[in-house]
Amino acid sequence: MTQVIERVEAHYEVQRVEMDTLYRWCPESVVIECECGERATLAASRSACGECGADHEAIIEEVLNVRQEDKVEHPWRCVRPSCYAPGPERFVPSSGRITLEGECGERLVLLGREDDWYLEGRRLFECECGERLTITKNRVSEEASAAI
């Protein structure tokens, strides 16, 4: 019998790189122990056990708050017009990015649509120099951001 081990809330992982900060979206997921004995981390967009291939979609829908749009990898989390998505060799289009610039000149690239950030409750972002940035105040124009 398949057993749920842990439920992980959706969140952003923050990665600091030289002169920039990257935010990586991690969708809500669940760690299960499959009937085959394998422990697998699954999400709405990936419901099969990597070891035996058993589909655990029913368990995932029950444990996670799954919406139809969650059943695909979110393409707006990519910087380029298209990017590689995990899975069987496929590319997905990107639906947007937002570039913020601090007074120190550092640029922060937010992957996704503006509404997604507000829905996540993210309104303030911190520059390496400590300045607090907002989408409204520090957004770089589309033309300037295309030059990055």
Secondary structure, 3 states (H helix, E strand, C coil): CCEEEEEECCEEEEEEECCEEEEEEECCEEEEECCCCCEEEEECCECECCCCCCECHHHHHHHCCCCHHHHCCCHHHCCCCEEEECCCCEEEECCCEEEEECCCCCEEEEECCHHHHHHCCCCCEECCCCCEECHHHHECCHHHHHCC
